[in-house]
Amino acid sequence: MQTSLTQSGSRIRLRRTTSDYLFLLALLILFTLLLGAATWTFWHTNRIYTGVTVGGVPVGGLTRGQALDKVHGEALAYQLPSVSLTYVGQQWPLAITPVQTTVDWADAVNRAYLVGREGSLAQRAWEQLRGIVGGAIVNPELVIDPALLRTEIERIAARVAKPGLAARQIGAVAVPAQAGVAVDVNATLAGVLEAVEQADLHATALAPLVATTSAPPAPTPATTLASGADEALVVAPLMLRAESGMTMALDPAVLQRLTTSKSPLEIDAEGLRSYLTELAHGIEVPARDARLRFDPNSGGLIVLQSSQPGRTLDIDGTAQGVVAALAAGQTEAPLILNPVQPTVDSNNVAAMGIRELVASASTYFAGSSASRVRNIEVAADKFDGVVVPPGGVFSFNDVVRDVSSANGFEDSLIIWGDRTAVGVGGGVCQVSTTIFRTAYEGGFPIVARANHGYVVDWYGDPGMDATIFTPTVDFQFRNDTGAHLLLEPIVDSANGSSPSTSTAPAQTVP
């Protein structure tokens, strides 16, 4: 910048050059930018920055509570990855959809809130600018119920596992030895969970079916059968066929083991029932209840998760059919499956009587650590849309299942007996206590409840808390009304409020 002074008598004039005006303009622009940045930052206080999406749902400009409500309402059909089990060149698609799979929206919203708030000043500014220009995408993590996923894996494992068989002679036919195959379900489950976590939504992820082979047993004299009519009882497998088309086979080695006498034919009844009981583990599928949400605008119900029938194996009926088929020299026997209907049917929501608020309660957790707040959010989300049928008993542990790091929970302070310790899931009892108070306010019979070892400020007065410790210590209450009850958890993480849980027939609690 340059200035010049011109003296004329006693007068001095200051003349500004073009550079002076450019400098003033630059100062004005800088001031405007700083004011805009301050206004931008102030407006986004406790709000997610503009341009951020969660699971394809725009959440910019919303608080975390508003964003969580929005993604719950608009992203119900979030795409699940496709995973197949592989073993010696074969593939089996894994039916993840029937498994109780939940999307961790609370975690995704929290990560969306951190966009533009982490790192150096330059990094934060770049993230905010990237959101405005191209959008910042945050995808939620999937939380899969390991117990139900294990059932799916065991269903496939039953088709692969086989016992080792010694070489044997059946009449004039020499049957070679067969190596045994044992499936490691735990290792397979770990591989599937890892594959789901890393899966590309546009391609099928492959996870190995972990299995070990064992050498066939040495032949014994019992493996050589005399020729004659009795051979027909063990030469051919017996096919078990269900009306749905499912087929399974009892191979000759199994039939031979179960046959105690061939003339007259006698079958080891207890051995057959024991075999069918083991077979049932890979056949039976539990029914899945619907999960619902009350829409206060329409007064109707939104289906968050559709119901699905299950099935069980009729062991006694199938055993009788096997014995009858063998006695008649038949090669097929009925595989009798009994359907199991869900207690909460998504096809019958109109008749459930869910219309109005019955009871609500709130607890407060302001001052909790970040990990404790996270555990409260994870636990509360598992109860979103849970429905208790008339006469049914609500079980906290049945819904939350395993409180472990594999199920989304973090280490935090917990009450262990009469002392405080660090353990997985600290804060989960905030949710059980809130649901207990809701049931208590509604006058529902309390079936099971236990106090904590000592009084904690977050849980208020003695006797108004409910501790849980999966799977042994549970909180339960009975729905003694003639209508279904809908639970609606609400977590205000910013203000440390609740989860404020309404037990319905319900509308959302303010």
Secondary structure by P-SEA (a helix, b strand, c coil): cbbbbbbcccbbbbbbcaaaaaaaaaaaaaaaaaaaaaaaaaaacccccccccccccccccccaaaaaaaaaacccccbbbbbbbbcccbbbbbcccccccccaaaaaaaaaaaccccccaaaaaaaaaaaacbbbbbbbbbbccaaaaaaaaaaaaaacbbbbbcccccccccccbbbbbbbaaaaaaaaaaaaaaaccccbbbbbbcbbbbbcccccccccccccccccccccbbbbbbccccbbbbbcaaaaaaacccccccccaaaaaaaaaaaaaaacbbbbbbbbbbbccccccccccbbbbbbbbbaaaaaaaaaaaaaaaccccccbbbbbbbbcccccccccccccccccbbbbbbccccaaaaaaaaaaaaaaccccccccbbbbcccccccccccccccccccccccbbbbbcccaaaaaaaaaaaaaaaacccccbbbbcccccccccccccbbbbccccccccccccccbbbbbbbbbccccccccccccccccccc
